[in-house]
Amino acid sequence: TPEDGLVLYNLGNALMCVGNIPDAIQAYAAARRQAETAQLCHNYGIALLTSGDHQGALDQFARIPILAPELTGLALYRQGTALEAMGKREEAMGLFQRAAMADPPSAEARRRLSDDTATPQR
């Protein structure tokens, strides 16, 4: 039921807070089977990214704007962080730029873009 999904989502959040990433991932996966929300996909993606499952994180972040179009800027930014972790810096920069355009107040996306312009390319 959706209530069970909420309990599992909150369990995942608590487990993330204490650094128990593997169990948080399991809780988020179980919560997603009950009810999928943009915030769940975001937090699940963060847990996957933290664990090193960059593709899994990318997949979760891609679900966010489908579920909550108003969070497109956040989703693009998070997808960029996953791509950057995968070594796809150029693609990540493109997503950071799109995130900054979708959500102009996004200070983090703008910081990533300014960091890139200050870093010499090899």
Backbone as JSON Lines, residues from 0, in Angstrom:
{"i":0,"aa":"T","n":[0.84,-1.19,0.0],"ca":[0.0,0.0,0.0],"c":[0.88,1.25,0.0]}
{"i":1,"aa":"P","n":[0.33,2.37,-0.39],"ca":[1.12,3.61,-0.36],"c":[1.66,3.94,1.04]}
{"i":2,"aa":"E","n":[0.89,3.6,2.09],"ca":[1.36,3.85,3.46],"c":[2.62,3.03,3.74]}
{"i":3,"aa":"D","n":[2.65,1.78,3.29],"ca":[3.84,0.95,3.45],"c":[5.01,1.57,2.7]}
{"i":4,"aa":"G","n":[4.74,2.1,1.52],"ca":[5.78,2.76,0.73],"c":[6.36,3.94,1.47]}
{"i":5,"aa":"L","n":[5.52,4.71,2.15],"ca":[5.98,5.87,2.91],"c":[6.86,5.43,4.09]}
{"i":6,"aa":"V","n":[6.45,4.37,4.75],"ca":[7.26,3.84,5.87],"c":[8.62,3.39,5.36]}
{"i":7,"aa":"L","n":[8.64,2.68,4.24],"ca":[9.91,2.21,3.67],"c":[10.77,3.37,3.19]}
{"i":8,"aa":"Y","n":[10.14,4.38,2.61],"ca":[10.86,5.58,2.17],"c":[11.52,6.26,3.37]}
{"i":9,"aa":"N","n":[10.75,6.42,4.46],"ca":[11.32,7.05,5.66],"c":[12.41,6.19,6.27]}
{"i":10,"aa":"L","n":[12.27,4.87,6.21],"ca":[13.32,3.98,6.67],"c":[14.59,4.19,5.85]}
{"i":11,"aa":"G","n":[14.43,4.27,4.54],"ca":[15.57,4.54,3.66],"c":[16.26,5.84,4.03]}
{"i":12,"aa":"N","n":[15.47,6.88,4.3],"ca":[16.04,8.17,4.69],"c":[16.83,8.05,6.0]}
{"i":13,"aa":"A","n":[16.26,7.34,6.97],"ca":[16.94,7.17,8.26],"c":[18.24,6.39,8.08]}
{"i":14,"aa":"L","n":[18.18,5.35,7.25],"ca":[19.39,4.55,7.01],"c":[20.46,5.37,6.3]}
{"i":15,"aa":"M","n":[20.06,6.25,5.38],"ca":[21.02,7.14,4.72],"c":[21.68,8.05,5.76]}
{"i":16,"aa":"C","n":[20.89,8.56,6.68],"ca":[21.41,9.48,7.7],"c":[22.49,8.84,8.56]}
{"i":17,"aa":"V","n":[22.39,7.54,8.79],"ca":[23.4,6.87,9.62],"c":[24.46,6.19,8.77]}
{"i":18,"aa":"G","n":[24.4,6.42,7.45],"ca":[25.44,5.9,6.56],"c":[25.3,4.44,6.16]}
{"i":19,"aa":"N","n":[24.14,3.86,6.38],"ca":[23.91,2.47,6.0],"c":[23.32,2.44,4.58]}
{"i":20,"aa":"I","n":[24.18,2.66,3.61],"ca":[23.75,2.81,2.22],"c":[23.13,1.52,1.66]}
{"i":21,"aa":"P","n":[23.74,0.35,1.86],"ca":[23.14,-0.87,1.29],"c":[21.71,-1.12,1.76]}
{"i":22,"aa":"D","n":[21.45,-0.95,3.06],"ca":[20.09,-1.16,3.55],"c":[19.16,-0.05,3.1]}
{"i":23,"aa":"A","n":[19.68,1.16,2.97],"ca":[18.86,2.27,2.45],"c":[18.41,1.96,1.03]}
{"i":24,"aa":"I","n":[19.32,1.43,0.21],"ca":[18.98,1.07,-1.16],"c":[17.87,0.03,-1.17]}
{"i":25,"aa":"Q","n":[17.98,-0.97,-0.31],"ca":[16.93,-2.0,-0.24],"c":[15.59,-1.4,0.18]}
{"i":26,"aa":"A","n":[15.62,-0.49,1.16],"ca":[14.38,0.14,1.61],"c":[13.76,0.98,0.5]}
{"i":27,"aa":"Y","n":[14.58,1.76,-0.21],"ca":[14.06,2.57,-1.31],"c":[13.5,1.71,-2.43]}
{"i":28,"aa":"A","n":[14.18,0.62,-2.74],"ca":[13.7,-0.28,-3.8],"c":[12.34,-0.86,-3.41]}
{"i":29,"aa":"A","n":[12.2,-1.26,-2.16],"ca":[10.92,-1.8,-1.7],"c":[9.85,-0.71,-1.7]}
{"i":30,"aa":"A","n":[10.21,0.5,-1.3],"ca":[9.25,1.61,-1.3],"c":[8.77,1.9,-2.72]}
{"i":31,"aa":"R","n":[9.69,1.83,-3.67],"ca":[9.34,2.13,-5.07],"c":[8.34,1.12,-5.62]}
{"i":32,"aa":"R","n":[8.41,-0.11,-5.12],"ca":[7.43,-1.12,-5.56],"c":[6.03,-0.8,-5.03]}
{"i":33,"aa":"Q","n":[5.96,-0.03,-3.96],"ca":[4.67,0.34,-3.36],"c":[4.08,1.59,-3.99]}
{"i":34,"aa":"A","n":[4.9,2.61,-4.12],"ca":[4.45,3.9,-4.66],"c":[5.67,4.7,-5.07]}
{"i":35,"aa":"E","n":[5.7,5.12,-6.32],"ca":[6.84,5.88,-6.84],"c":[6.55,7.37,-6.79]}
{"i":36,"aa":"T","n":[7.47,8.13,-6.2],"ca":[7.36,9.59,-6.17],"c":[8.69,10.18,-6.65]}
{"i":37,"aa":"A","n":[8.65,11.43,-7.0],"ca":[9.87,12.11,-7.45],"c":[10.91,12.15,-6.33]}
{"i":38,"aa":"Q","n":[10.47,12.44,-5.11],"ca":[11.41,12.52,-3.98],"c":[12.02,11.16,-3.7]}
{"i":39,"aa":"L","n":[11.24,10.11,-3.83],"ca":[11.77,8.76,-3.64],"c":[12.84,8.47,-4.7]}
{"i":40,"aa":"C","n":[12.54,8.77,-5.96],"ca":[13.52,8.55,-7.03],"c":[14.79,9.36,-6.77]}
{"i":41,"aa":"H","n":[14.64,10.57,-6.28],"ca":[15.8,11.41,-5.98],"c":[16.66,10.77,-4.9]}
{"i":42,"aa":"N","n":[16.04,10.42,-3.78],"ca":[16.81,9.88,-2.66],"c":[17.38,8.5,-3.0]}
{"i":43,"aa":"Y","n":[16.62,7.69,-3.72],"ca":[17.09,6.39,-4.17],"c":[18.3,6.59,-5.09]}
{"i":44,"aa":"G","n":[18.21,7.55,-5.98],"ca":[19.33,7.85,-6.88],"c":[20.57,8.3,-6.12]}
{"i":45,"aa":"I","n":[20.39,9.12,-5.1],"ca":[21.52,9.56,-4.28],"c":[22.18,8.36,-3.61]}
{"i":46,"aa":"A","n":[21.37,7.46,-3.08],"ca":[21.91,6.26,-2.43],"c":[22.68,5.41,-3.44]}
{"i":47,"aa":"L","n":[22.12,5.23,-4.62],"ca":[22.8,4.44,-5.65],"c":[24.1,5.11,-6.08]}
{"i":48,"aa":"L","n":[24.07,6.43,-6.25],"ca":[25.27,7.17,-6.63],"c":[26.35,7.01,-5.57]}
{"i":49,"aa":"T","n":[25.95,7.12,-4.32],"ca":[26.89,6.98,-3.2],"c":[27.51,5.59,-3.17]}
{"i":50,"aa":"S","n":[26.73,4.58,-3.57],"ca":[27.22,3.2,-3.55],"c":[28.1,2.87,-4.75]}
{"i":51,"aa":"G","n":[28.11,3.78,-5.74],"ca":[28.91,3.53,-6.94],"c":[28.1,3.0,-8.11]}
{"i":52,"aa":"D","n":[26.79,2.82,-7.93],"ca":[25.93,2.37,-9.03],"c":[25.47,3.6,-9.81]}
{"i":53,"aa":"H","n":[26.38,4.12,-10.64],"ca":[26.12,5.37,-11.35],"c":[24.99,5.23,-12.36]}
{"i":54,"aa":"Q","n":[24.93,4.12,-13.07],"ca":[23.87,3.93,-14.06],"c":[22.51,3.82,-13.37]}
{"i":55,"aa":"G","n":[22.46,3.1,-12.26],"ca":[21.21,3.0,-11.5],"c":[20.75,4.37,-11.03]}
{"i":56,"aa":"A","n":[21.71,5.18,-10.56],"ca":[21.39,6.54,-10.13],"c":[20.86,7.36,-11.3]}
{"i":57,"aa":"L","n":[21.53,7.26,-12.43],"ca":[21.1,7.99,-13.62],"c":[19.67,7.62,-13.99]}
{"i":58,"aa":"D","n":[19.36,6.33,-13.92],"ca":[18.0,5.86,-14.24],"c":[16.97,6.44,-13.28]}
{"i":59,"aa":"Q","n":[17.31,6.49,-11.98],"ca":[16.37,7.05,-11.01],"c":[16.18,8.54,-11.22]}
{"i":60,"aa":"F","n":[17.27,9.26,-11.47],"ca":[17.16,10.7,-11.69],"c":[16.35,11.02,-12.94]}
{"i":61,"aa":"A","n":[16.4,10.16,-13.93],"ca":[15.63,10.38,-15.17],"c":[14.12,10.25,-14.92]}
{"i":62,"aa":"R","n":[13.71,9.56,-13.87],"ca":[12.29,9.41,-13.55],"c":[11.69,10.67,-12.92]}
{"i":63,"aa":"I","n":[12.54,11.49,-12.32],"ca":[12.04,12.64,-11.56],"c":[11.15,13.57,-12.38]}
{"i":64,"aa":"P","n":[11.59,14.06,-13.55],"ca":[10.72,15.01,-14.27],"c":[9.46,14.38,-14.84]}
{"i":65,"aa":"I","n":[9.44,13.07,-14.97],"ca":[8.22,12.38,-15.42],"c":[7.17,12.47,-14.31]}
{"i":66,"aa":"L","n":[7.63,12.32,-13.1],"ca":[6.73,12.33,-11.94],"c":[6.42,13.74,-11.43]}
{"i":67,"aa":"A","n":[7.37,14.65,-11.61],"ca":[7.21,16.03,-11.12],"c":[7.94,16.98,-12.06]}
{"i":68,"aa":"P","n":[7.29,17.4,-13.14],"ca":[7.95,18.26,-14.13],"c":[8.57,19.53,-13.53]}
{"i":69,"aa":"E","n":[8.04,20.01,-12.43],"ca":[8.6,21.22,-11.81],"c":[9.99,20.97,-11.22]}
{"i":70,"aa":"L","n":[10.4,19.72,-11.13],"ca":[11.73,19.38,-10.61],"c":[12.7,19.01,-11.72]}
{"i":71,"aa":"T","n":[12.41,19.43,-12.94],"ca":[13.27,19.11,-14.07],"c":[14.69,19.63,-13.87]}
{"i":72,"aa":"G","n":[14.84,20.83,-13.35],"ca":[16.18,21.38,-13.12],"c":[16.99,20.52,-12.16]}
{"i":73,"aa":"L","n":[16.36,20.1,-11.08],"ca":[17.02,19.23,-10.11],"c":[17.39,17.9,-10.76]}
{"i":74,"aa":"A","n":[16.47,17.34,-11.53],"ca":[16.72,16.06,-12.2],"c":[17.9,16.16,-13.16]}
{"i":75,"aa":"L","n":[17.95,17.22,-13.94],"ca":[19.05,17.41,-14.87],"c":[20.38,17.56,-14.14]}
{"i":76,"aa":"Y","n":[20.36,18.31,-13.04],"ca":[21.58,18.47,-12.25],"c":[22.05,17.13,-11.71]}
{"i":77,"aa":"R","n":[21.15,16.36,-11.14],"ca":[21.52,15.06,-10.57],"c":[21.99,14.1,-11.66]}
{"i":78,"aa":"Q","n":[21.36,14.13,-12.82],"ca":[21.83,13.3,-13.93],"c":[23.25,13.69,-14.32]}
{"i":79,"aa":"G","n":[23.52,14.99,-14.29],"ca":[24.87,15.46,-14.58],"c":[25.88,14.94,-13.58]}
{"i":80,"aa":"T","n":[25.5,14.9,-12.29],"ca":[26.44,14.39,-11.29],"c":[26.71,12.91,-11.52]}
{"i":81,"aa":"A","n":[25.69,12.16,-11.94],"ca":[25.89,10.73,-12.22],"c":[26.81,10.55,-13.43]}
{"i":82,"aa":"L","n":[26.58,11.33,-14.48],"ca":[27.44,11.24,-15.67],"c":[28.87,11.63,-15.34]}
{"i":83,"aa":"E","n":[29.03,12.66,-14.52],"ca":[30.37,13.09,-14.13],"c":[31.08,11.96,-13.37]}
{"i":84,"aa":"A","n":[30.35,11.27,-12.5],"ca":[30.92,10.14,-11.76],"c":[31.31,8.99,-12.69]}
{"i":85,"aa":"M","n":[30.64,8.92,-13.84],"ca":[30.93,7.88,-14.83],"c":[32.09,8.29,-15.75]}
{"i":86,"aa":"G","n":[32.64,9.49,-15.52],"ca":[33.73,9.96,-16.35],"c":[33.28,10.64,-17.63]}
{"i":87,"aa":"K","n":[32.0,10.97,-17.72],"ca":[31.44,11.61,-18.91],"c":[31.25,13.1,-18.64]}
{"i":88,"aa":"R","n":[32.37,13.76,-18.44],"ca":[32.36,15.18,-18.01],"c":[31.7,16.09,-19.03]}
{"i":89,"aa":"E","n":[31.97,15.91,-20.29],"ca":[31.38,16.8,-21.31],"c":[29.86,16.69,-21.32]}
{"i":90,"aa":"E","n":[29.35,15.46,-21.26],"ca":[27.9,15.27,-21.2],"c":[27.33,15.87,-19.91]}
{"i":91,"aa":"A","n":[28.07,15.7,-18.82],"ca":[27.63,16.26,-17.54],"c":[27.52,17.77,-17.61]}
{"i":92,"aa":"M","n":[28.51,18.42,-18.22],"ca":[28.48,19.88,-18.32],"c":[27.26,20.35,-19.11]}
{"i":93,"aa":"G","n":[26.9,19.6,-20.14],"ca":[25.7,19.93,-20.9],"c":[24.44,19.86,-20.04]}
{"i":94,"aa":"L","n":[24.39,18.86,-19.18],"ca":[23.23,18.74,-18.29],"c":[23.25,19.81,-17.22]}
{"i":95,"aa":"F","n":[24.42,20.16,-16.71],"ca":[24.49,21.25,-15.73],"c":[23.99,22.55,-16.35]}
{"i":96,"aa":"Q","n":[24.35,22.77,-17.61],"ca":[23.89,23.98,-18.3],"c":[22.37,23.96,-18.46]}
{"i":97,"aa":"R","n":[21.84,22.82,-18.88],"ca":[20.38,22.7,-19.02],"c":[19.69,22.87,-17.67]}
{"i":98,"aa":"A","n":[20.31,22.34,-16.6],"ca":[19.73,22.48,-15.25],"c":[19.68,23.95,-14.86]}
{"i":99,"aa":"A","n":[20.74,24.68,-15.13],"ca":[20.78,26.1,-14.79],"c":[19.73,26.88,-15.57]}
{"i":100,"aa":"M","n":[19.46,26.48,-16.82],"ca":[18.43,27.16,-17.62],"c":[17.03,26.77,-17.14]}
{"i":101,"aa":"A","n":[16.84,25.51,-16.74],"ca":[15.53,25.05,-16.28],"c":[15.19,25.62,-14.9]}
{"i":102,"aa":"D","n":[16.23,25.86,-14.11],"ca":[16.05,26.35,-12.74],"c":[17.07,27.44,-12.48]}
{"i":103,"aa":"P","n":[16.82,28.67,-12.99],"ca":[17.81,29.74,-12.89],"c":[18.38,29.99,-11.49]}
{"i":104,"aa":"P","n":[17.61,29.82,-10.4],"ca":[18.21,30.03,-9.09],"c":[19.15,28.9,-8.64]}
{"i":105,"aa":"S","n":[19.31,27.88,-9.46],"ca":[20.12,26.73,-9.06],"c":[21.59,27.11,-8.92]}
{"i":106,"aa":"A","n":[21.97,27.45,-7.71],"ca":[23.35,27.87,-7.44],"c":[24.32,26.72,-7.68]}
{"i":107,"aa":"E","n":[23.93,25.5,-7.35],"ca":[24.84,24.36,-7.49],"c":[25.15,24.09,-8.96]}
{"i":108,"aa":"A","n":[24.16,24.15,-9.82],"ca":[24.4,23.93,-11.25],"c":[25.33,25.02,-11.8]}
{"i":109,"aa":"R","n":[25.08,26.25,-11.4],"ca":[25.94,27.36,-11.86],"c":[27.37,27.2,-11.34]}
{"i":110,"aa":"R","n":[27.53,26.73,-10.1],"ca":[28.86,26.5,-9.54],"c":[29.59,25.44,-10.34]}
{"i":111,"aa":"R","n":[28.91,24.37,-10.7],"ca":[29.54,23.31,-11.48],"c":[30.0,23.85,-12.83]}
{"i":112,"aa":"L","n":[29.19,24.68,-13.42],"ca":[29.56,25.26,-14.72],"c":[30.75,26.19,-14.57]}
{"i":113,"aa":"S","n":[30.78,27.0,-13.51],"ca":[31.9,27.92,-13.33],"c":[33.17,27.15,-12.97]}
{"i":114,"aa":"D","n":[33.03,26.05,-12.24],"ca":[34.2,25.2,-11.94],"c":[34.79,24.65,-13.23]}
{"i":115,"aa":"D","n":[33.92,24.3,-14.17],"ca":[34.4,23.72,-15.43],"c":[35.16,24.76,-16.26]}
{"i":116,"aa":"T","n":[34.69,25.99,-16.25],"ca":[35.38,27.01,-17.05],"c":[36.72,27.39,-16.43]}
{"i":117,"aa":"A","n":[36.84,27.17,-15.11],"ca":[38.11,27.49,-14.44],"c":[39.11,26.35,-14.53]}
{"i":118,"aa":"T","n":[38.64,25.16,-14.93],"ca":[39.51,24.0,-15.0],"c":[40.05,23.85,-16.42]}
{"i":119,"aa":"P","n":[41.36,23.87,-16.61],"ca":[41.91,23.69,-17.96],"c":[41.56,22.3,-18.49]}
{"i":120,"aa":"Q","n":[41.17,22.27,-19.74],"ca":[40.85,21.0,-20.39],"c":[42.12,20.35,-20.9]}
{"i":121,"aa":"R","n":[42.15,19.03,-20.82],"ca":[43.34,18.3,-21.3],"c":[43.12,17.76,-22.66]}
